[in-house]
């Protein structure tokens, strides 16, 4: 008997799951035995999992602060401090910190004088601005004479570290790399030291680097510009509407003192989770953490964000006209990851947007051949607060954003009317379980999942509970959430309309 390809894929996934389920159960049980969680006296949470399969370990430092914690006028500051965390300390990255400190203080004094004068509206004095700017830049040159460039990174690499990196999102900032197992004490010293005594050296040079990053990601990228405007239209009050990289005027204005103030507020032990996974001894790691991370001064956890996005009551549209590839996106407001229906949104996301088996891909790319890409994501630009469920598509030559809109909404309507088969739902649940197993396969990925779950939910076991929640989702719940969420008044649309297209292509829509 010939089995349809879709049925064959399902059969293979089920067969894979039949092998995976015992392993999953075993992993859950073994995790309970192999993981230790320790909260230090200063409030920092440490998670350690012994995994001696290879003589290496990975870590993931999760700071519960991203761009949503920034103040108006200081957008991009969370990302800016992430860059500063690699610049070293009063010991690392300097030839003479006593003198460097004096020089850096001079940089700040001269910068604030220059910044205030240049932003004067009523009595702007160009000659005075130029003189103050020169004094500031001269102070920077003096401070730079004490800098040992990239010393932190060079120490890590010299001692066998790999994958040194970090990232800032709307919700959090993270730091990670891997080390040989015999470098555990060096890791504890380095990772704690960078948050114990960070130095804002080369701040204004790095600010220029970030500004160039913004230019490449947004100003020079039509889709980047559209997404920035799309989020600003979607969120009128909540900081999810702010660019993580920062608005241009803010990038030109905030100071090293502002970055230090952000650090002092949010980089406190009670706001940090560190996960270590690999060839380590839990008791040893905990002891080292108490010695080194225990040096971080105790401070209260920052207050939660107060701003709540008001309900959207009418469709909003952003159109960017540009001689570029057309693009279409539409987003709908949805609740945060803490909502009881979060798993339902996860299932809808998988059904509609997850790879080549998704409904959007099959309809727009495979069958109609009107799109080169058709996908989406739930939890955009973050998921800690109420966010967006978004769908997007890139038209193929000769097709338009209007066609993408019609096709996407057609697939949404099918979900709303309950057009979800038992096989599809089974496949989604199977994939969730298999993806969990894959995510647990490497130390770095596991450390990431453990730290994030612990930070968000106060319990690393949420990594496994998410799969259980998905397993309980039924077709009625999908229909209920789809009809409540995917409605016109809750929708924001973003379009890149190519100015190269003088006329509508044959078969396209005006």
N, C-alpha and C positions, 0 to 999 in steps of 0.2 A: 504494500500500500504506500502511495506517495504522500508524504507529510508536507503540508504547506510550510514555507520558510518561517513564517511567524510562529506556527505551531512547533516547528523544530527548535527555534530559539528558546521557546518556553520550556520545551522538554529538556533541553540542555541545561537551562538555568535551574530547573527543578532537580535534575540529577546532581548538579553541582551543590545545590543546597542540601541534598540528602547526605552528602559527605561533610558539608560545612557545619550543619546543625550540632552534631556531637562536639565538634571542635569549639563552636561558639559557647556551648554550655560549659565545656571544660575551661575555656578562657575566662568566662565570668567567675567560675569557682576559683580558678587559680589566681585571678586578679585580686580577689579578696584576701588571699594568703600572701601574695607577693608585693602588694602595695602597702606602703605606710604613709600616713598623713600626719604631719606635725605642724602645729601652729606655734611659732616662736613667741617669746614674751613680748616682742615688739609688735606682734600682729601679723607678721608675714606667714603665709601658708606654704609649706613645702610638701610635695608629693614625690615619693621615690618608688620606683619599680625595679626590682632586680631582674635582669634579663641577660644572663651570661653567655648568650649564644656566640658573641664575638667580642674581642677585647677593646670595645669602644663604648662610649655613652654619649647621649644627646640630651640637651636640656631645652627648655622653653620658658622664658620669663614673660609673664602676662601681666601687663599694667592696665588696670581698668580705667583707662582714660584715652580718649581719642579726640577727634575734632569737635565732637558734641560738647566737650567741656571748655571749649574756647570762649572767650568773651568777644562781643562785637568790637570790631576794629583790630582783633588779634587772630583772625582766621589763618590757619596754617601753622600755628605755634606748636601744636602737638607734634606735627611732622618735623618741624624745625628742631625741637629738642631731641627727637630721635637721631638726627644727624649729629647733634652735640654729644650724644652718649658714646660716640666713637672717638672723640677728640682727646680723651685722657683725663687725668686727675691732677692733683697737686704733686704727684710723684711721677706719673706716666705722662709723657708728651711734653716735658719741659726740661730746659737746661738749668734753670734757676727760678723756682717758683716765687721766691720772696720778691725778686725784682720784676718778674712777669706780672705778679698780682698788682703791683703799683702801676705798671704800664697799662694793664687792662682796666683799672679804675679810671685812669686818664682817658682811655678810649670812651668809656661810658659818659664821663663828664662832658667831653667835647662833643660827643654824638647828641646828647640831649639838648645842648645849647644850639647846635646846628639844626636839629629836627624841629624844635620849637620855632626858630626864626623862619625856616623855609615854609612852614605851614601857616604863617601869619597872613591873614587875608586883607586886613585894613591898611597896614603899613609895611608892605613887603620891600625890603632893602636888598637888592641883588648883590651889591658889593659886600655887605655884611654877611650874607648867606655864603658867598664864595669864600670869604676869609674863614668863616667857621667850618666850612666843609674841608678846607685845606688843613686846618688844625686837627680836625678829626682824622683825616686820612694819614697825616704825619704820625699821629698817636698809634694808629694801626701798624704802620711800618715799624715803629719802635717795639711794639708788643710782639710782632712776628719774629723778632730776632731771638726770642727765647723758645720758640716752638720746635719740638722734634716731631716732624710730620708722621702721622699714621703709626705711631709707636704701639698703640694698643693692638691694632690689627697685625702688625709685624710680630709681636710677642705671641699672639694666638697661632699664627701660621708657623712660626719657628718651632713651636712646641707641639706641632702635629695637628692643630685644629683645622677643621674644614667646614665650609658652608657658613662662614661668619656673615650674618645678615640681620636685618630688622625690617619691620613694616608698621605703618600707621594707617589705621582705618577710621571710620566714623566712630566706632565703638571702643577701640583699644589700641595699644601699642605693644609690639612683641619683639623679643630679641632671642636669637638662637644660633647655635653652631654645635659641632660635635668635637670630642676630644678622645685621645687614647685613654684607656681606663686608669693608667698610672698618673694621670694629670688631674685627678679629681680635686686635690687641694689647691692647685694652681687655678683651676676653674672657679672654685669657691671664693678665692681671693680676688680674681679679676672681675668677676661678675658682681660681686658686692661692692668692690672698690669704685666701679664706674657710677654707682648710685649713691655711694657714701660721700664722695667729694668730687663731683663733676666740675669741670672748668669750662666756661663759655669762651674758649679760645677760638680764634679764626671765625667768630660768629658772623661778621658782616660779609666776609668772603663766602661763607657757606650760604648765607642768605641769598647772595647772587647766584649761587649754584642752584638753589631751589627755585629762584625766579626763572632761570633758564629751563629747569625741569617743567615748570608750569607752561612756559612758552612752547615747548615741544609737545607736551601732552594735551594742551588746550588751545592756545592761540593758533598753533600751526596745524591743528587737527580738527576738521569740521565736526566730526562726531563728538570729540571731546568738548567743543564749544556748545554743541546741542545738548549734551548730557548735563553740562553745568547749568544751562538755562532751563532745561527740563526739570531738574531737581529744585531750582529756585522757584519755579512756577508751582511745583507740587507741594512744597513746604513753605508756607508763608510766615510761620512763626518758629517752628522747630529748627535747630541747627543742622538737621539732615539736609536742609536746603543750601548749606554752605559748602564750598569746595574744600576738600580735605587738604589740598595743596595750598589753599589760601587765595583770597582776592588780591589782585595786583597792588592796590594801594596799601593794603595791610603788610604785604611782603616788603614794601619799601619803607615801612614806618616803625614796626616794632623793634625792640632792642634786646640785647643780651640780658639786661635786667628783667625784661618781660619773660624771657625764656626761663630764667632762674626762678622767677616767681611761680610760673606754671609747674616747674619741677617740684618746688617746695610744697605746693598744694596737693599735687596728685601722685607724685612718686614717693608715697609713704608706705611703710611695710604693710599696713592694714589694707592697702589697695593693690597688693601685688601677690601673685601666685607663681611659684617656681616649681616646675616638674622636671625630674631627672629620671631617665630611662636608659638602662643598659647594663654593662658589666660592672656593677657597683655593689657595695654592701650598704644596705639601708641605714644601719646604725652608724656607720662611718660617715655617710653623707649628712645625716641629721646632726652628728657631732660637729662636723665642719661648718654646717650651716649656722649652728648656734655660735660658733667662734667668729665667723666672718659676717654672715648676714645679720647676726645678732647685734653687730655694731651700728646698724641703721637706727637712727633715733625714732622712738615711738611717737606716733602722732595720730590723731583721730582720722577715721576714714572720711573723705570728703562728702559733703552733702549731695544727695541725688539731684539730678537735673530737674528743675521745676517746670520749665516750659512744655506745654502740651499743645500739639498741633490741633487747631479747631477743625471740626468736620468740614469736609469739602461739600459744597452744595450745588456746584455747576461744573460742567466740563471745562477744562483749560487746554489751550493749544499754543504751542511754540513752533514757529516755522523759521528755519534758517535757510536763506537762499544763498547758494554758493556753487561755484563751478566744480563740484565734487561729486563723488558717488552718492546717489540718493540713499536715504536711510529712513526707517520708520520705527518708532517706539511708542508704546502706550503703557501707562502704569495705573494701578489701582491701590488705594490705601488699604492696608491690612493691619491687624494687631501685632504686637510684639511676640517674640519667641516664648514669652511666659504665658501666652494665651492658651487655654485648654484645647483650642482647635488648631494649634500650631502643626500638629501631625497631619491634619487634613490639607493644609496648605502645602506641606511637603509632598503629599501624594499627588495633588493637582500639578505641582511643579514638575514632578517626575513624568506624569502622563503627558503633559503638554510640551515640555522643553528638554527632556533628558536624552540628548544624543540622537542617533539615527533611527531609533525606534519610537521617538516621540511623535505626537500627533502633528505638531507644527512642521517638523522636518518632513514627515511623510507627505503631508498635504501640499506644502508650499515648495519644497525642494524636489522631492522625488516624483510626486504625481503631477502637479501643475507646472513644475519647472519655471516658476516665476521668481524664485528667490535663490540666491547663492547660500544664504545663511538664514535660518529661522529658529529662534531659540527664546530663552527668557530666564528669569531668575526670581525667586521669592526671597525677601529679606534684603531689599536694596534701598539705600546704600549701606544699611546696617540692620540688625534685627533686635537689638537690645530695647529699642523703643518702637512704637508703631511706625511702620515703614511701607514700602511699595512692593507689589507683585507686578512685575513688568514682563512684557512680551516685545520682541523686536525682530526685524527682518531687513536684509539687504537685497534689494531687487536685482535680478539679472538684467543685462542690457536689453533695452526695449520695454521694460516694465517699470511701474511707478509705485511710489509710496501709497497711493490710493488703492492700488490692487492689494498691497500688503495689508492695509487696514481691513478691506473687505474679507480677505481670506482668514486673517487672524480672528476677526470677530465671528466668522462662521464657525471656526473650531471652538471658540468660547461658548457659543450658543449650544453646541452639541453637548458640552459638559453640563451646561445649565439645565438641559432637558433630560439629563440622566443617561446619556449615551455612553456608558462605561461598562464594558463587558467584564464578566467574572475572570476571564483569562488575563485581561489587562491589569486588573486589580491584583491578581495573584502574582503577576510578573513584577509589579512595582514593589510588593512586599518582599518578594524573593530578592530583588536587586538591592533593597535596603539592607537586608541581612548579609548578603555577599559583600556589599560595599563596606559594611562595618568590619568584616573580617580583613578585607584588604587594607583598610585604614589602620588596623592594629599591627600590620606586618612589619613596619619599620619603626625604629626608635624615635626618630624625629616627629613623624606623624602622630605616633601615640602620645608623646610628650605634649604636643600641640593640643590634641583632643582632651587629655586629662586636665591640663591647665585651664583651657577654655571652659570646660564643663564645671570645674571647681569654682572658677571665678564667677560664672554666670549664675549657677544654681546652688553653689555651696556644697556640691557633692559630685565627685568624678564619675559616679555610677550613672549619671544622666546620659553618658555616652551610650549605654546599653538600653536605658529606658526609652530613648527616642525611637529605637527600633520596635520596641514593644508597643509604643503608642501608635506607630504606623500600622502595625499588624491588626489593630483594633478598628481601623478606619473602614467604613462601608460605603456603598454607593449612595445611600441616602444622605450621609454627611457631606459627601462631595457635592451633591446637587444643592444641598442647603447653603453651603459656604459659597459656591459659585454664584448662586442667585442673589445672595446678600452682598457680595463683593464686586462682581463684574457688572456694574451698572454705570450708566452715562454720567450721572452727577458725581460719581466717585472717581472719574477718569481724567488723566492728564495725557495729552498727546504731544509727541515731538517729531518733527519732520525735517530732514535735510532735503530741500527741493533743489535739484540741480538746475542751474541757470544755463547749462549747456544744451538742455533739451528745449529747443525752440517750439516743437510741436509734439503732441502726444503720439506715441508709437502706435502702429497698427494693432488693434486688439486691446489697447490699453484704455484706461478711463480718463476722461477729462477732469 
